[in-house]
Structures are given as structure tokens and as C-alpha cells.
Amino acid sequence: MKATHLLITGLVQGVGFRDWLETQARRLGLDGWVRNVGHDTVEALIAGDADAVEECALACRRGPPLARVETIIDNIADPPAEPGFFKRPSQAERA
């Protein structure tokens, strides 16, 4: 199993990025979560088969049609404690 933590910045809020990523991750059979974290950033944890994780991370570089991804920080992570892929509540903007 491979797990990666993504911080995706750009025009990624208000464009359906979280719904789109949830659909992609479930289609690929991945576990994890996605949420908005403020400052035009979406955070995600994706875990599962290494090829599926790579495919999903690559797709995040494009995002849904209305998104404009500027950067992605991709770090090795521990897999999530629970199975399935979920949208988490948005995190309050950081000062």
C-alpha cells in the first residue's frame, strides 16, 4: 500500500475540486480524505495500490475543468485509519 499527502494550491476552491477528487479516488478504489484548508489550498490524503495512487496524484495536477492548479506538494504519509474516501469539513483559514 502506498499513501501520499497532497497540498494543492491555485484556483481549487469553489470549482468542485473536492467532489471531483472524491469521485476519482473512489473510482480508483483509494482510501483517504480531502478538505479545503484556506488560502486557495486543498489538502488530501490518498492511499491504496501504488499505481492507483500515482494515477490519482497525476490527475490532481489537472483537476476538474474549472480548476487551475498552480502547485502540488506531495509527501509520503501513513495510510488513513479508516477505509473509504471522504470529504472532511473545511479547516478554518490559517493566519
Secondary structure, DSSP 8 states (H G I E B T S, - for coil): -EEEEEEEEEE-SSSSHHHHHHHHHHHTT-EEEEEEEETTEEEEEEEESHHHHHHHHHHHHH-STT-EEEEEEEEE----SSSSEEE--------
